[in-house]
């Protein structure tokens, strides 16, 4: 069920990306990428501390 929700969400996001201008799309993509990198780094640090 969660896979279906993820696929539907990706479809909605892809549809929304088509209707935005390129600078807005690139800015949002960069913000999401930075957030994911920060989240991954924070999780890696947390796992290293628990070992």
N, C-alpha and C positions, 0 to 999 in steps of 0.2 A: 504494500500500500504506500509506503514512504517513497518507493521508487517512482510510482505514478505521480505523486505530488511533486517530486523533484522535476520530472519531465514536463509537467504542466507549468511549473514555475519558470523553467528555462524557456519554454515556448512564449510565455507572457513577456519575459525580459527581452527575448530576441525580437518580438514584435514591437515592443516599446523602443528598442534600439534603432529599428528601421526608421521610425518617425522622428527621431531627434537629429539635430545637426551634428556634423562630425566633431567640432570642438567640444560640444557637450558630451558626446559619447566617449571621446578620448579622455576627457577630464574625469568622468565617472569611472571609466575603466582603470585609470591610474589610481584613483582613490580606493577602489576595491582591491586592486593588486597590493597597494601599500598596506591596507588593513590586513589582508591575508598573510603577508610577509611578517607583519608585526605579531599577529596571532601565532604563527608558526614558531617564530623566535621565542615568544613568551612560553609556549608549550614545551619547546626543547629545553629551555632553561629550567622550567619546573620539573621536567623529568630527570634532568641531570642532578638536581638537588635532592631528589628522592632516592637516588641510587646509593 
